[in-house]
Every structure is written in C-alpha cells, then in structure tokens.
C-alpha cells in the first residue's frame, strides 16, 4: 500500500448473534463488556491500538482483548505518514503528519463503514482518534442490532443500563432490554432479569417472576454466571413462595420449555 493514497484497513468480522459482545461480567461485579479481537498489524501498531481502545472504552464499560481464535472482530490496522501544506508569515511548506484509517465489514464481506483520521502530530494521536471512532460506531451498530432483535446486543444494553456504563443508570430500561433477550432464551439475560425481580429494581418485586426466570437460566447456557448461581437464585426465590404459587410457576416454566423446544425442533 502506498503511504499517501491508501486508507489503512480495519476489518471487523462479526460472528452473528455473537457479533456484539464476546463475554460480559456479572452486573454485580465491576461489569464490563469485553470484545475479543484478532489483529493484523505490526506488533507496535497492534499494541498501541488495543491500549487506546481500552483507555477510551472505560467510560462506556467496554474493553478489548487480543486473541488468535474465537474472536468477535478481526482488525487490520496500520498507521501511515502524510503531509499537510502549511503557511506561516507568508512562507509555505509541507508538514509531515501521522494518519490512520478504518474500513469495516460484516462476516459476509458487506462494508459497514469506513473512515480515516489524518493530520495528527504522532502515530499515537492518530491511533487514539481511530480508537474513539471505532468505539462510537460499534456502539451505534450494537444499538441497531438490538433494535433488530439480536439477543446478544439486547443483553448488552440491559447490562449497560443496569450499571450506568456509557449511559445513565436506569433499571427500568435494563429490565426492558433484558426481557427482550430473555424471551429469546438468552440465559444470562434470564438470570439478570430474575435478579431484578428478586430485588425489586426496575420492576415490582415478584418472587414468582424471579423463580421463573432463574429456573430458565439454570437450564440454559450461561456465559457470565455458573449454573449453580442460577440454581441458588431460583431456590432463594422459591423460599418466598407458597406451595401453591410454587407449583403454578413451575408449571409455567414447564410449558415455556415445551414451547421453546418445539420451536427449536419443528416437526
């Protein structure tokens, strides 16, 4: 690639349904959404890019980690030199500058967005500017996916609202986004929704609802929590229910499992 004419490529290949988040920590333990990325760059460029992504991601509750496999994003990144014409007291000349750019694709090769940041004083400054834009556009893309029904993205927005990461803490909104993902069978969202019901945050305290969602989570595929965490939460909710209420919510859970099993395995 020629220095003055090539936009550095930053290629993101996002696994569907896992494209918005690799793994998220529990909402009660310094929550953070971690994006796993594979970098295709010089070692120095890659190290600085990850550093700047993590520095700028703190306020939004996101972090980035480099991996060689199982990544959510593949990043091809490069800084390159350019020049900028300047005039001072009637005299002109060219000033060397540092540039960096990004071009983003989905897993099928569809271009999502591209940009370039030019005219910075150092490679670190150019990389920092690119990192900020990457985070901003990932956030915009995540919201778009959430609104289109992707459970991963919906769960992540619930997590953000619950913990005030990159937005004002709002348990009502957290419950709304968790529910969208939970109803699709997303176990971590089911667990967190059950926790909101048990604690009466964003929703009216309801131990039957807490039991229901914790029971579903205990039978699902959890990423953040362990199965025993969900079982413990379910049993704690059960201790607040009458035998009749417990029987009723267990029947509700049984029907939910039957209906979703039928959807997953149509005849």
C-alpha positions in Angstrom: 0.0 0.0 0.0 1.3 3.5 -0.8 1.5 5.8 2.1 -0.3 8.8 0.7 -3.1 7.0 -1.2 -4.0 4.1 1.0 -6.6 4.1 3.7 -5.5 1.7 6.5 -7.9 -1.1 6.8 -9.6 -2.1 10.0 -11.7 -5.1 9.1 -14.3 -6.4 11.6 -15.7 -9.9 11.0 -18.5 -10.3 13.5 -20.0 -13.7 14.3 -23.8 -13.4 14.0 -25.5 -13.4 17.4 -22.1 -13.1 19.0 -21.1 -10.1 17.0 -21.8 -7.5 19.6 -20.1 -9.0 22.6 -17.7 -11.6 23.5 -18.4 -12.0 27.1 -19.8 -9.7 29.8 -19.1 -9.8 33.5 -21.9 -10.1 36.1 -23.8 -7.0 36.8 -22.7 -7.0 40.5 -19.0 -7.4 39.9 -17.5 -4.4 38.1 -19.3 -5.1 34.9 -17.6 -4.8 31.6 -18.2 -6.0 28.1 -15.1 -7.5 26.6 -14.6 -7.6 22.8 -12.3 -10.4 21.6 -10.3 -9.2 18.6 -7.6 -10.6 16.3 -5.2 -8.0 15.0 -3.5 -8.0 11.6 -0.9 -5.2 12.1 2.7 -4.6 13.1 3.2 -5.6 16.7 3.7 -2.0 17.8 0.6 -0.7 15.9 -1.5 -3.5 17.4 -0.3 -2.9 20.9 -1.0 0.9 20.7 -4.4 0.3 19.1 -5.5 -2.1 21.9 -4.2 0.3 24.5 -6.1 3.2 23.1 -9.3 1.1 22.7 -9.1 0.1 26.3 -8.3 3.7 27.5 -11.3 5.1 25.6 -13.6 2.2 26.3 -13.5 2.6 30.1 -16.3 5.3 30.2 -18.5 3.0 28.1 -17.8 -0.1 30.2 -16.1 -1.9 27.3 -12.6 -3.5 27.0 -10.7 -5.2 24.2 -8.5 -8.3 24.3 -6.3 -9.8 21.6 -6.9 -13.5 20.7 -5.9 -15.7 17.8 -9.2 -17.7 17.5 -12.8 -17.4 18.6 -12.7 -13.6 18.0 -15.6 -11.3 17.5 -13.6 -8.9 15.5 -10.7 -9.1 13.1 -8.8 -5.9 12.9 -6.4 -5.0 10.1 -4.8 -1.8 11.2 -2.0 0.5 10.0 -0.7 3.9 10.7 1.0 5.8 7.8 2.7 9.1 7.1 1.3 12.0 5.1 2.0 15.7 4.5 0.0 18.8 5.1 0.6 22.2 3.5 1.1 25.0 6.0 1.7 28.7 5.6 3.4 30.9 8.2 4.1 34.6 7.8 3.9 34.4 4.1 6.0 31.3 3.7 4.7 27.9 2.8 5.8 24.3 3.1 4.8 20.7 3.8 4.5 19.4 7.3 4.8 15.6 8.0 1.7 14.2 9.7 0.6 10.8 11.1 -2.6 9.2 9.7 -4.7 6.1 10.4 -8.0 4.8 8.9 -10.6 2.2 9.3 -12.9 0.1 7.0 -15.4 -2.2 8.5 -17.1 -5.3 7.0 -19.6 -7.8 8.3 -18.9 -11.6 8.2 -20.3 -11.8 4.6 -18.0 -9.1 3.4 -20.6 -6.3 3.4 -18.9 -3.0 4.2 -20.4 -1.4 7.3 -18.4 1.8 7.5 -15.1 3.3 6.8 -13.2 6.4 7.9 -9.7 7.9 8.0 -8.1 10.2 10.6 -5.4 12.3 9.1 -3.2 15.3 10.0 -2.2 14.1 13.6 1.1 15.0 15.1 2.0 11.5 16.1 1.1 7.9 15.3 -0.3 7.5 18.9 -2.6 10.6 18.3 -3.9 9.2 15.0 -4.4 5.8 16.6 -6.3 7.4 19.6 -8.6 9.2 17.2 -9.3 6.0 15.3 -10.0 4.1 18.6 -12.5 6.6 19.7 -14.4 6.4 16.3 -14.3 2.6 16.4 -15.9 2.5 19.8 -18.5 5.1 18.8 -19.5 3.2 15.7 -19.6 -0.2 17.5 -22.0 1.4 20.0 -24.2 2.6 17.2 -24.1 -0.7 15.4 -24.8 -2.6 18.6 -27.9 -0.5 19.2 -29.1 -1.1 15.7 -28.7 -4.9 16.2 -30.5 -4.7 19.5 -33.4 -2.9 17.9 -33.4 -5.5 15.1 -33.8 -8.3 17.7 -30.3 -9.7 18.3 -30.3 -11.1 21.8 -26.6 -10.5 22.5 -27.0 -6.8 21.7 -30.2 -6.6 23.8 -28.5 -8.2 26.8 -25.5 -5.8 26.5 -27.8 -2.8 26.6 -29.6 -4.2 29.6 -26.2 -4.6 31.3 -25.2 -1.0 30.4 -28.4 0.5 31.8 -28.1 -1.7 34.9 -24.6 -0.5 35.7 -24.6 3.0 34.2 -21.9 2.2 31.8 -21.9 4.8 29.0 -25.4 6.0 29.9 -27.4 7.0 33.0 -28.2 4.0 35.2 -31.8 3.1 34.6 -33.1 -0.2 36.0 -36.4 0.1 34.2 -34.6 0.3 30.8 -32.3 -2.6 32.0 -35.4 -4.7 32.6 -36.9 -3.9 29.2 -33.7 -4.9 27.3 -33.1 -8.0 29.5 -36.6 -9.1 28.9 -36.2 -8.9 25.1 -33.2 -11.1 25.2 -34.6 -13.4 27.9 -37.8 -14.1 25.9 -35.5 -15.4 23.1 -33.9 -17.9 25.5 -30.7 -15.9 26.3 -29.8 -17.4 29.7 -27.7 -14.6 31.1 -30.5 -12.1 30.4 -32.9 -14.5 32.1 -30.7 -14.7 35.2 -30.3 -10.9 35.4 -34.0 -10.3 34.8 -34.7 -12.7 37.6 -32.3 -10.8 39.9 -34.1 -7.6 39.1 -37.4 -9.2 40.1 -35.9 -10.6 43.3 -34.5 -7.2 44.3 -37.4 -5.0 43.0 -35.1 -2.9 40.8 -36.8 -1.5 37.7 -39.8 -3.8 38.3 -42.0 -4.6 41.2 -40.5 -7.2 43.5 -42.1 -10.5 42.4 -40.6 -13.8 43.7 -42.7 -15.9 41.3 -41.1 -14.0 38.3 -37.7 -14.2 40.0 -38.2 -18.0 40.3 -39.4 -18.4 36.7 -36.5 -16.5 35.0 -33.9 -18.1 37.3 -35.2 -21.5 36.6 -35.0 -20.9 32.9 -31.5 -19.6 33.3 -30.4 -22.6 35.3 -31.4 -24.9 32.4 -29.8 -22.7 29.8 -26.3 -22.0 28.5 -24.8 -19.4 30.8 -21.7 -17.4 29.9 -21.3 -15.0 32.8 -22.8 -17.0 35.6 -22.4 -20.6 36.7 -25.3 -23.0 36.7 -25.1 -23.2 40.5 -25.6 -19.4 40.7 -28.9 -19.7 38.9 -30.0 -22.7 41.0 -29.2 -20.8 44.2 -31.1 -17.8 43.0 -34.1 -19.9 42.0 -34.1 -21.7 45.3 -33.9 -18.5 47.2 -36.9 -17.2 45.3 -38.8 -20.4 46.0 -38.3 -19.9 49.7 -40.6 -16.9 49.5 -43.4 -18.7 47.6 -46.4 -20.6 49.0 -46.6 -24.3 47.8 -49.5 -23.3 45.5 -47.6 -20.4 44.0 -44.5 -22.5 43.5 -46.5 -25.3 41.8 -48.1 -22.7 39.5 -44.8 -21.1 38.4 -43.1 -24.5 37.9 -45.9 -25.4 35.6 -45.4 -22.1 33.7 -41.7 -22.9 33.3 -42.5 -26.4 32.1 -44.8 -25.0 29.4 -42.2 -22.5 28.4 -39.6 -25.3 27.9 -42.0 -27.3 25.9 -43.0 -24.4 23.6 -39.4 -23.4 23.0 -38.3 -27.0 22.5 -41.0 -27.3 19.8 -39.8 -24.1 18.1 -36.2 -25.3 18.2 -37.2 -28.7 16.8 -40.1 -28.3 14.5 -41.8 -31.4 13.1 
